Amino acid sequence: MDRKISVIIWGATGFTGGELLRIIARHPRMEVVGAVSRSKAGTPIGAVHPHLRSAYRDMNFISPEEGGGIDAELVFLALPHKAAAETAQKRISAGQKVVDLSADFRLRSPEEYRRWYETEHPCPELLERAVYGLPELHREEMSGADLISGVGCNATSAVFALLPLAKAGLIENARIECRVGSSEGGAEAKEGSSHSLRSRSLRVVSPFVHRHMAEVVQELGLAEKDISMTVTAVELVRGIQCIAHVTLKERLREADIWKLYRAQWSKEPFVSLSPAKPAHLRIPDPRFVMGSNRVLTGFALAEDGRRAIAASAIDNLLKGAAGSAVQSANIMMGSEETAGLEMMPLYPA
Ligand SMILES: NC(=O)c1ccc[n+]([C@@H]2O[C@H](COP(=O)([O-])OP(=O)(O)OC[C@H]3O[C@@H](n4cnc5c(N)ncnc54)[C@H](OP(=O)(O)O)[C@@H]3O)[C@@H](O)[C@H]2O)c1
């Protein structure tokens, strides 16, 4: 049991790639044997991720050609969609287990993929064997899998806010609002990521409909016509606060909702319920999960008992990406589910 699982990370120069490197540096059962980059092959990892210099003192990025030649047991793909699917296909043919972070294997249907990502899926035949990468939804299927998908960070926040109500069939409609930090857009400089332009703005990135809605519909079993999803970029680097305004199918009491949320989340190692009091802690704030794989969920009910706010907070780079990916990989590889992920949030941050 002392032998560690060999891991290669593709897209290791990016934000989620950096988080995978950080987590695995202290993982008791995984060891990074390759960090792949097209643009930085030969460069020390610490030159791109200065905070990781001490953990990867003697390791340089390697090229995709070198990465393809290393026989690692487990591969994480922190690549943009489409590039991820093409790499996954090759890694699976080489007999490696793959955990993807991109959108390529999240949706079950190639038609839905085409509709939401406006491109043909490069390997639709793999969609059926991919398990959606949220252990809180698909833990059992992960142990025998060889391909686990990424999760949309906004979709993840919506799932944690709404799952107990959705499972109980109580949602008539939900208006999901996600307030998100700039790291959601990745490390590459692009229109909209300039500090001068983005800082202090409240930019509504996608009014009403966001791609991650496809995952919410699929994973929560809600009808598309009954939900909307608006994403607003706010003054954060990391973090998502999801606030879903829900009309309930029937009148409920607060105690009913507490019961549903406790039943759903109390056994989950990374999920906590926000307290009812004091009032300012009732609706989850991403500040309290920053830098960790933790999730906060909470709710408030209007006096009429039919309108509720269901909410959650996550760190997009962790529970919304690299953290869930490692948690899923732990299950797939037969390790302790929480291994490498027990770091507490940074506060204040
Ligand atoms: N950021 C988030 O909060 C978040 C949350 C959930 C899921 N995700 C998903 O995770 C994946 C990575 O996101 P990220 O935020 O880490 O992105 P990122 O910071 O832009 O990093 C992606 C890395 O992939 C490599 N790359 C870019 N284009 C490529 C291409 N065409 N072919 C091969 N490699 C390419 C680049 O490295 P080199 O140029 O060095 O090769 C880049 O550093 C994306 O699919 C994203 O949707 C991100």
Ligand as a Chemical Component Dictionary entry (heavy atoms), coordinates in Angstrom:
data_LIG
# 
_chem_comp.id                   LIG 
_chem_comp.type                 NON-POLYMER 
_chem_comp.pdbx_formal_charge   0 
_chem_comp.three_letter_code    LIG 
# 
loop_
_chem_comp_atom.comp_id 
_chem_comp_atom.atom_id 
_chem_comp_atom.alt_atom_id 
_chem_comp_atom.type_symbol 
_chem_comp_atom.charge 
_chem_comp_atom.model_Cartn_x 
_chem_comp_atom.model_Cartn_y 
_chem_comp_atom.model_Cartn_z 
_chem_comp_atom.pdbx_ordinal 
LIG N1  N1  N 0  -11.177 27.784 -14.079 1  
LIG C1  C1  C 0  -12.204 27.184 -13.505 2  
LIG O1  O1  O 0  -12.762 27.683 -12.510 3  
LIG C2  C2  C 0  -12.713 25.865 -14.029 4  
LIG C3  C3  C 0  -13.732 25.213 -13.307 5  
LIG C4  C4  C 0  -14.248 24.007 -13.789 6  
LIG C5  C5  C 0  -13.744 23.464 -14.956 7  
LIG N2  N2  N 1  -12.769 24.118 -15.637 8  
LIG C6  C6  C 0  -12.289 23.507 -16.885 9  
LIG O2  O2  O 0  -10.965 23.030 -16.692 10 
LIG C7  C7  C 0  -10.226 23.147 -17.903 11 
LIG C8  C8  C 0  -8.968  23.977 -17.616 12 
LIG O3  O3  O 0  -9.377  25.234 -17.116 13 
LIG P1  P1  P 0  -8.337  26.305 -16.571 14 
LIG O4  O4  O 0  -9.135  27.377 -15.939 15 
LIG O5  O5  O -1 -7.272  25.636 -15.792 16 
LIG O6  O6  O 0  -7.741  26.843 -17.969 17 
LIG P2  P2  P 0  -6.364  27.570 -18.259 18 
LIG O7  O7  O 0  -5.895  28.257 -17.012 19 
LIG O8  O8  O 0  -6.582  28.375 -19.478 20 
LIG O9  O9  O 0  -5.369  26.360 -18.571 21 
LIG C9  C9  C 0  -5.559  25.464 -19.642 22 
LIG C10 C10 C 0  -4.195  24.963 -20.098 23 
LIG O10 O10 O 0  -4.383  24.093 -21.208 24 
LIG C11 C11 C 0  -3.350  24.299 -22.177 25 
LIG N3  N3  N 0  -4.007  24.507 -23.473 26 
LIG C12 C12 C 0  -4.683  25.600 -23.892 27 
LIG N4  N4  N 0  -5.187  25.393 -25.128 28 
LIG C13 C13 C 0  -4.816  24.158 -25.494 29 
LIG C14 C14 C 0  -5.033  23.378 -26.658 30 
LIG N5  N5  N 0  -5.748  23.826 -27.684 31 
LIG N6  N6  N 0  -4.511  22.139 -26.705 32 
LIG C15 C15 C 0  -3.803  21.657 -25.674 33 
LIG N7  N7  N 0  -3.551  22.372 -24.538 34 
LIG C16 C16 C 0  -4.069  23.597 -24.453 35 
LIG C17 C17 C 0  -2.567  25.532 -21.788 36 
LIG O11 O11 O 0  -1.282  25.117 -21.421 37 
LIG P3  P3  P 0  -0.028  25.173 -22.426 38 
LIG O12 O12 O 0  -0.256  26.327 -23.377 39 
LIG O13 O13 O 0  1.103   25.368 -21.506 40 
LIG O14 O14 O 0  -0.039  23.852 -23.107 41 
LIG C18 C18 C 0  -3.305  26.090 -20.579 42 
LIG O15 O15 O 0  -2.424  26.478 -19.536 43 
LIG C19 C19 C 0  -11.157 23.833 -18.927 44 
LIG O16 O16 O 0  -11.732 22.868 -19.754 45 
LIG C20 C20 C 0  -12.209 24.490 -18.034 46 
LIG O17 O17 O 0  -13.453 24.611 -18.677 47 
LIG C21 C21 C 0  -12.221 25.300 -15.197 48 
# 
loop_
_chem_comp_bond.comp_id 
_chem_comp_bond.atom_id_1 
_chem_comp_bond.atom_id_2 
_chem_comp_bond.value_order 
_chem_comp_bond.pdbx_ordinal 
LIG N1  C1  SING 1  
LIG C1  O1  DOUB 2  
LIG C1  C2  SING 3  
LIG C2  C3  SING 4  
LIG C2  C21 DOUB 5  
LIG C3  C4  DOUB 6  
LIG C4  C5  SING 7  
LIG C5  N2  DOUB 8  
LIG N2  C6  SING 9  
LIG N2  C21 SING 10 
LIG C6  O2  SING 11 
LIG C6  C20 SING 12 
LIG O2  C7  SING 13 
LIG C7  C8  SING 14 
LIG C7  C19 SING 15 
LIG C8  O3  SING 16 
LIG O3  P1  SING 17 
LIG P1  O4  DOUB 18 
LIG P1  O5  SING 19 
LIG P1  O6  SING 20 
LIG O6  P2  SING 21 
LIG P2  O7  DOUB 22 
LIG P2  O8  SING 23 
LIG P2  O9  SING 24 
LIG O9  C9  SING 25 
LIG C9  C10 SING 26 
LIG C10 O10 SING 27 
LIG C10 C18 SING 28 
LIG O10 C11 SING 29 
LIG C11 N3  SING 30 
LIG C11 C17 SING 31 
LIG N3  C12 SING 32 
LIG N3  C16 SING 33 
LIG C12 N4  DOUB 34 
LIG N4  C13 SING 35 
LIG C13 C14 SING 36 
LIG C13 C16 DOUB 37 
LIG C14 N5  SING 38 
LIG C14 N6  DOUB 39 
LIG N6  C15 SING 40 
LIG C15 N7  DOUB 41 
LIG N7  C16 SING 42 
LIG C17 O11 SING 43 
LIG C17 C18 SING 44 
LIG O11 P3  SING 45 
LIG P3  O12 DOUB 46 
LIG P3  O13 SING 47 
LIG P3  O14 SING 48 
LIG C18 O15 SING 49 
LIG C19 O16 SING 50 
LIG C19 C20 SING 51 
LIG C20 O17 SING 52 
# 
